[in-house]
Structure formats: structure tokens, C-alpha cells
Amino acid sequence: IAVLIMVFVLGNAMLARSNSRMFAELITLQFEVAAQRDTADEANLAKSKFFAAASHDLRQPLHAMTLLSDALVGRLQDADDRLTLARLQDSLAAMRKLFNALLDISRLDAGIVEPQIRDLRLSLLLSRLQADYAQPAREKNLEWRCPPTMLIVRSDPVLLETMLRNLISNA
């Protein structure tokens, strides 16, 4: 019985030692993961702040280019020049939308903009989108369909509408 007790005590001691080592490694790994997560969060925040600042700074010359192109509208007489200017203005408008979207995303990521969550009738949002996009869709030989709905969603109305407008515009 003494031998069995000794084997049992030695086995428990070895098991306790092994568990102790594994527990110490687990704690060390948890601290390392927490440190890496903090580093990643700091890098993500720095990235978001950089994008917010960069997109804001880049909007300034874009705005100036838009004003200059608008100043050329009445001055150009040649049809080809007017067509080229119209294409330039379309490109500037697309670039402005992209910068605005980038700035919005950066502000959200940086925590500068807080979503204002509330209940929203989806039919009201869809009717506004239909009013703005049905005619341009027809001009491109696309069919715009928006079935009636009584659904209510819980979201930030402004952010949801912005996301849907971006999706529709890009489609």
C-alpha cells in the first residue's frame, strides 16, 4: 500500500508540475495576446486618424479643381472641349464622393462619429432612393423596382442611407 501511495503522490506531483507549467504558459500567452491586441488597436486608430486627416487635406485641392472646372463651363465654345470638360466634371464628382465616403469611414473608425441608432421605416428611405435613382436607371436602360414594405429597421438613418446610396451609385 505504501508503494501505491508513493506512486500516487509522485504521479500527482508530476501532474501538478505539468499543470503549473501549462498554466504559467497560458497566462504568458494571454498577456502577449492582450499586448498585441492593444498594439493592433493603436495602429488601427492611427490609420483611421491618418485617413481622416489625409482625406480632409485632399478635399481642398479637389474643391479648387471643381471650382476651376465650373469657371470653364461658360468659356468653352468648341463642342469637343465642352465634352472633355463634362467628363472632367463627372470624374471630379466621382472623386469627391469617394473622398467623402473615405472621410466618413475614417471618422467612424476613429470614433469621431457616433451612430445615432433608432427605429426607421424602410419605406421612407426606399422612396427617397427611388425618387433619386429611378430616372437615372431608366436612362441607362435599367429597371428600378422597389416593392412596398412595412418593415422597420433599427439603424442610423443617415449612415444607412449613405451606404445604400454608395452601393446604388457604384452599381
N, C-alpha and C positions, 0 to 999 in steps of 0.2 A: 504494500500500500504506500509505503514511503517513497518507493521508486516512482510510482504512478503520480504521487503528489508532486515530486520533483519535476517530472516530465511536464505535468500540467502547469506548474509555476513557471518553468523555463519557456514553455510554449506561449503562455500568456505574456511573459516579459518580452519575448521576441515580437509577438503580435502588437503589443503596446508600443514598442520601439518603432516598428514599421508604421503603425498608425500615426505616431507622433511626427515622424519624418514627413509622411504624406500630408498631414495637417499643416505643418510648417511650410511645405511647398505650396499648398493651396492658398495659404494666407499671403505668401510672397507673390504668387501669380495674381491674386485679387488686387493687391496693391499696384502691381505692374499694369494690369488692365485698366485700373482706375486712372493711373498716371497717363497712360496712352490715350484714354478717352478724353481726359482733360486737355491734353495736347491737341488732339484732333478737333475738339470743340473750339479751342482758341484759334486754331488755324482756319476753321470754317467761319468763325466770326470775323477774323481778319480779312478773309476772302470776300465776305459779304460787304464789309465796310469799304474795301478797295473797289469792288464793283459799283457800289453806290456812289462813291466819290468819282470814279472814272466815268461812269455813265453821265453823271451830272456835268462834269467838266467837258465831256464830248458833246453834250447837247448844245453848248454855247456856240461852237463853230457851225454846227448843223443848223441852228436857228439863223445864224448870219447867212449861210448859203441859201436858205429858204427865202429870206427877205430879198437877197440879191436876185434870185431867180424870179421872184414876184415882180421886181422892178423891171425885168426884161420883157414882161408879158406885152406891154403896150408898145414897146420899141421895135420889136421884130416884125418885119414886113414879109420876108420870104417864108413860104409855106413849110419848106423843109426845116428851116430854123425854128419855126413855131412848134413843129412836130418834135424836134430834138428837145426843145425846152419843156414840152409837155412830158416827155419821157423822163427828163431830169427831175421834174417836179414829182412825178409818180415815185421815182426812186427815193427822193428825199422824204416823201411822206411815209414810204415803207420803212426807211431807216429810222425816222422819228418814232414810229410805232414800236420798232424793235428796241430802241433805247428806252422808251417809256416802260415797256414790258420788263426789260433788264433792271431798270431802276426800281420798279415795283417789287420784283422778286428779291432784289438785294435788300430792300427795306424790310420785307417780310422776314428774310433770313436773319437780318441783323436785329430784329425785334423792335425796329423803329415804328412799324405799322402794326397795330394790334387788330386782328379781325373782330368785327362787330357782329357776332352771331345772333341771329334772330330767325323767327319763322317768316317764310316768304312764299307768296302764291306764285307758283311756277308759271301759271297762265299769263300773269302780268309781264314777267320777264320775257317769255316767249313772244308775246305780242309786240313788245318793243323791238326785239330782234327781227321779227317778221317785217315790221314797218321799215326797218333799215336795210334789210338784206334781200327781201323778196324781189324787188325790181332789179337790182344788180344781178341776181341769179338768173332772172328771165333774160336779161340782156346777154348773158353768156350761155343761153340755151340750156339752163339747168332748171330743174323743177324744185321749188321750195314747198315743202309740206310741213305743216305744224299742226298735229292733231290737237283738238281741245282737251284740256286736262283740268282736274280739280285738285291735283296734287299740291301739297305744301311741303317745302323742303326747309331744313334748318341749316343756314349758311350765312356768310357775309354777303349781302346783296350786291355791293359794289364789286367785290373781288370775284364773285361768281359770274357776274355779267362781263367783267373784263376777260376772264378766262374763256367764256363762251364766244365772245367777240373775236378773241385771238384765234380760237380754233376755227371759227367760221371764215374769218378773213384768210387764214392760211390754207383752208380747204379750197 
